[in-house]
Amino acid sequence: MVHTSAFKRPGRRKLTDEEFEGARAKVLAFLAAHDFIANREFRELTQLTYDQGVSFFNRMIANGNLVRVGKTTTIKYLLPGARDLK
């Protein structure tokens, strides 16, 4: 029998509060100059993983700091009240 932990995706580590706050500052600065940010830009900007990006964006949305537009590979994150990019 194969143990399921052998199939965990690499890099699935929860963001620390320090990492979250650092990423938050970088994302908000990025959005001051751009209409939206995607997970790809997030990873390049912060050097964090895809899964950490998903967690970060979900937390920012839950806190009312960002809104999600699109589905799957076209997801973009905007500041609330920013023009809709649909």
N, C-alpha and C positions, 0 to 999 in steps of 0.2 A: 504494500500500500504506500502510495506517495503522499508525503505530508504537504498540505496545501500552502504552507508558508514558503515552500520552494518556488511558488509561482507568483510571489508578490512582485509588483512592479518596482524597479529600482527608483530611488529618489522620493518615495512616498513618506516623507518626514513632515510633520506638522510645522507650520511657521511659528517661530518664537515671536513674542510681542515686539522685540527689537527689530526683527526682520520685517514684520508687518508694518511697523511705523516707518521704517526706512523705505519700504516699497511704496507705502501710501504717499510719502513726500515726493518720491520720484514720479509716481503716476500723476499726481495732481500737478506737478510742474510740467510734465509732458502734455497734459490736457489743457494747460494754459496756452500752449502754442499749437495744438492740434485739435481737430473736431472729435476724435475718438481714439481709443487704444484697443488693440486685440491682444490675445494671449501671446502671440509671437513677439510683438513689440515689448510686452511686459517681460518676457524671458530675456530678451536682449538687453533691456534696460536694467534689470535687477539681478541677472545671473541665477535666477531661481528656476525650479522645474515646472513642467506643464501642470502637474497635479497641485503644486503649491500655488500656481497662478489661478487655477480653478477655485481653490479654497480662498485665496485672497479676494477674488472678484465676488464670490458668493457672500463673503463677510461684508464687503463694501456695499453690496446691494442690500443686504439685510439691514445695514446701518443707515440706508437711505443716501449714501454718498455717491452711488453710481446707478445707472440703469443699463439693462442689457437689451440690445437690439439684434435681431437675426436669430438664426438657428445653426447648429453644428459648426461647420467651417467658416461661416460668414458672421459669426457672433462678433459684435463690437460693443464696447463699453463707453458710455457717455456720461457727462455730468448731468444731473437732473435739470431739466429745463433747456438743455442744449437742443439744437434743431435735430429732428428725427432724420436718420439716414436710410430709412427703409428703401 
